[in-house]
């Protein structure tokens, strides 16, 4: 079983913008000085990433995404499979 500390690190220590752009290769663009990504739920670019909280948000469908949520939706993975998917990026990102 995974500890709450480990899960917190997966949510907070893998930069979500990096995950969106480099790992998940989600469509994205810069608009008005902000990075926007294609929401995996409503397929709109009315989105933003907040570095301070490491969260992504879609303002159209009003969904917040952390790294775990985003991988689960984009890759259609279970929670445990998502943790396994993200674990190498935590090690890579913190090396």
Legacy VTK file of the C-alpha trace (Angstrom):
# vtk DataFile Version 3.0
C-alpha trace
ASCII
DATASET POLYDATA
POINTS 95 float
0.000 0.000 0.000
1.150 3.547 -0.669
1.644 6.015 2.156
-0.177 9.330 2.248
3.223 11.059 2.064
4.091 9.224 -1.154
0.715 10.095 -2.716
1.174 13.731 -1.652
4.523 13.755 -3.461
2.896 12.377 -6.629
0.277 15.127 -6.484
2.585 17.992 -5.583
6.144 17.235 -6.682
5.564 16.357 -10.337
5.010 19.714 -12.000
1.603 19.563 -13.686
2.593 21.740 -16.642
5.480 19.358 -17.367
3.079 16.411 -17.072
0.619 17.991 -19.517
3.214 19.076 -22.083
5.966 16.466 -21.918
4.454 13.272 -20.536
0.822 13.233 -21.631
1.534 15.290 -24.785
-1.834 17.017 -24.449
-2.614 19.747 -26.972
-1.701 23.106 -25.515
-1.040 26.719 -26.429
-0.056 30.017 -24.870
-2.806 32.619 -24.887
-2.720 36.015 -23.167
0.448 34.972 -21.360
-1.055 31.777 -19.923
-0.528 28.161 -20.860
-3.832 26.609 -21.922
-4.399 22.905 -22.497
-7.230 21.011 -24.118
-9.549 19.815 -21.364
-9.851 16.020 -21.562
-13.501 16.209 -20.475
-15.104 19.031 -22.487
-12.398 19.517 -25.168
-12.167 23.288 -24.708
-9.085 25.464 -24.181
-10.713 27.503 -21.381
-8.130 26.146 -18.937
-5.179 27.221 -16.840
-2.402 25.830 -14.689
-1.655 27.329 -11.284
1.958 26.703 -10.348
1.466 27.696 -6.701
-0.974 24.849 -6.074
0.199 22.529 -8.877
-3.376 22.223 -10.107
-4.955 22.512 -13.532
-8.474 23.841 -13.991
-11.063 23.883 -16.725
-13.286 26.918 -16.334
-15.893 25.647 -18.770
-16.674 22.344 -17.035
-15.436 23.640 -13.653
-13.119 20.687 -13.001
-9.861 20.834 -11.076
-7.149 18.315 -11.845
-4.130 17.269 -9.846
-1.504 15.026 -11.437
-3.279 11.842 -10.384
-6.718 13.004 -11.563
-5.344 14.109 -14.908
-3.581 10.843 -15.696
-6.625 8.832 -14.648
-8.837 10.788 -17.075
-6.433 11.163 -20.010
-5.062 7.612 -19.932
-8.244 5.945 -18.654
-6.332 4.235 -15.834
-7.361 3.048 -12.403
-5.967 4.807 -9.345
-3.370 2.095 -8.714
-2.295 1.973 -12.363
-2.004 5.760 -12.319
0.279 5.634 -9.277
2.476 3.092 -11.062
2.491 5.278 -14.177
3.527 8.414 -12.253
6.115 6.873 -9.923
9.033 6.944 -12.421
8.377 10.633 -13.141
8.601 11.447 -9.449
12.021 9.815 -9.321
13.090 11.464 -12.588
11.752 14.875 -11.606
13.413 14.797 -8.159
16.793 13.457 -9.356
LINES 1 96
95 0 1 2 3 4 5 6 7 8 9 10 11 12 13 14 15 16 17 18 19 20 21 22 23 24 25 26 27 28 29 30 31 32 33 34 35 36 37 38 39 40 41 42 43 44 45 46 47 48 49 50 51 52 53 54 55 56 57 58 59 60 61 62 63 64 65 66 67 68 69 70 71 72 73 74 75 76 77 78 79 80 81 82 83 84 85 86 87 88 89 90 91 92 93 94
